[in-house]
Amino acid sequence: MQNLIKSKNGSLALVFFYYVISFYLAYLVTKNFNFDGWLYILVWHVSATLIIFLFSNVHKNSSIYDPFWHVAPIPIVFYIAKQSSLPTLELNLVLAAFLFWALRLTYNWYLNWNNLDHEDFRYIDLKNNNKFMAFINDLFGIHLIPTLIVNVSLYPIYVALNSESLNELVYVGFVIIIIAVVIQYISDDQMRKFRKDKSNLGKTMKYGLWKYSRHPNYLGEVSFWFGIYIFALASGLTTIWLLACPIVMLALFVFISCPMMDNRSLKRRSEYKEYMDKTPQLFMWFVK
């Protein structure tokens, strides 16, 4: 088992197995519940999260949850799409944009993840507490709350796929998502190349897209969820409160994810404070 964990391919196979088991067990748990619509999806989503949480604890590695962010929405969206009566073109536009995001993020996770010995520093920090608080932070802060945020942010695609048709805004949503994913890809690729150069150790990445935003990869992620919201707008069935779905995701990055990354960089890079003063946190305004 130890050799399997230290091998990247062995760890990937094990994580894949855990996800298949988690999704299937969540299905068995929820299939007989008398729930309809999004409530059924929410219960399945949370059930699968709790099972992944158990596997995370078995390995004492919460990074097993990392791909859940973009992998769990795949069966959810296809479950909704199976029941959709949208015209073929509109349905395919929504699914293609969504899959472009999900597969790109999964591929990026694959490139960056080493094996089951590797755990995200943010998770380690959250669990660096007494046993009770470590358990609470792990269960809620690392697993359940992110799942609920994704679930809420994904709801607009449920609205879009359950409508009779989508207006011209579907093309706007499609273009926004494609641009968002391209921004993610370029920024992640630029950062990966920067880190591979050993002469950059301890230095701040402030080139390419990173010259205009401290977190362009997060900008792409947030833009994706607003693109999903545009799909819902295209249905003509949205109410003003639905805007809360992408705003919840925006708040996660603005108030939690970005500050955590900034604080880590401030401790590790002497020039990062100057970079912070000159470069916007998320949106690409003019650099000072």
C-alpha angles and dihedrals in degrees: 000000000000091000089049091053094049092050116083094215092045092049091048091051090049093049090047089052091050091052094049090049092046095050092046095046090048088053091051090049095050105032094087096043116111093236128130136198120343094355089064090050091048093052091048091047093051093043092053089048092054091051091050087049089059091052090047089056093047089059095031086231120116092187086086082081094056099092091043087082092069104017100055093056090061097072089037094056094043090049088056093042091054088064096040122117095195118134111268097251094051093044092050093049091055094045095045093051092046094048091047088059097042097046093043092053091045090051091048090051089051092052095048101039118089108186143298090296089068120086128177111258090229091060091048090052093049091051095045092105141081115311096261096049091042089055092047093048091047096048098041109018097042103027119016103033094050089048091052091048091051090045093052092044091049094054094089090064088056088054092048096047093047094054125097094237143345126234128223091290087080087076091050091052091047093052093046091053094047090050090045093053092045089053089051092048095048095045094046091047092049091050093047092053091046092053093047090063103084091203087069093062108132092009128116121249105231104148134099111004089349089071090068101036132025089217110026090156089059090046088058091049094051091046090055091059091049087052088055088052090053088056088057090048088054089062092063088223100099128116126204093259091065088073085073089073098071091031090061088056092047090052091052092058098037097048104027119014099040095044091049091053092044093050091050091050092048089058095047105036124052094201095050095091090059089047090051092051092053103036129064117243098235118340119069102244120155112295112246 
